[in-house]
Amino acid sequence: FAPRELLVVHGSDDESVPVFDSRAVADAHGSAALRLIVGAGHHLRHDPRAIAVLLGHALFKAALFMIVGAIDHETGTRDLHRLNGLRSAMPRLFWVALASSASMAALPLTLGFAAKEAAFDGLVGYSGILIVAVAMASVLTVAYTGRFVLGAFGSSDPDVEPATSPHRAPAGLLLAPAALTTVAVILGLGPGLAFELVEPASVSISGIAKAGKLVLWPGLVPAL
């Protein structure tokens, strides 16, 4: 840690993580700045809707990182400028990537959609600037998700020289991302089950059962 500057921020009334721990981290660094927020407690991400967003991200991001690793392993590159037309060469990997990408883009009937809709519902009533910023980030997420799927698996471009002759990824490379994607699909089609998983985590952090829910389709609500 020492070569890097470090700022440690902690609430003085945190009942879950003692202030002593933050002091120990700062002391271990050697030159870290410690800032205690007087009166602040342990309230970070204690809303089950926020934890649902984290769960969704953990599932699809982990799967997609491994999918990119499989592409790199089988083609020798991760450069989208040298990848195209992998759908025909890696059909199973394509469908796994498509399902995880749909969740990352928060398309309906996915866990990403249910979690993000619930998160936006929790933001209704807050600063308009904050809502616009989150919405713009969501638009960018859809854009780079589409870039990945179309760039790697879209139609072959005759003007692009492929990095190598791709071949189907072995089952060993598919197993982990397929398992994560399967869990994400199940939770996306049954968001109530996902909420049952994240609510106890929320209560264990804050000690408070907060209102909220995950739904398959919320209807035409302000959060949309």
Sequence and secondary structure as in RCSB ss.txt:
>XXXX:A:sequence
FAPRELLVVHGSDDESVPVFDSRAVADAHGSAALRLIVGAGHHLRHDPRAIAVLLGHALFKAALFMIVGAIDHET
GTRDLHRLNGLRSAMPRLFWVALASSASMAALPLTLGFAAKEAAFDGLVGYSGILIVAVAMASVLTVAYTGRFVL
GAFGSSDPDVEPATSPHRAPAGLLLAPAALTTVAVILGLGPGLAFELVEPASVSISGIAKAGKLVLWPGLVPAL
>XXXX:A:secstr
 TTS  EEEEETT SSS HHHHHHHHHHHSS EEEEETT  S TT SHHHHHHHHHHHHHHHHHHHHHHHHHHHH
S   GGG   HHHH HHHHHHHHHHHHHHTT TTSHHHHHHHHHHHHHTTS HHHHHHHHHHHHHHHHHHHHHHH
HHHS   TTS  SS      HHHHHHHHHHHHHHHHHHH HHHHHHHHHHHHHHHHS        S   S TT 
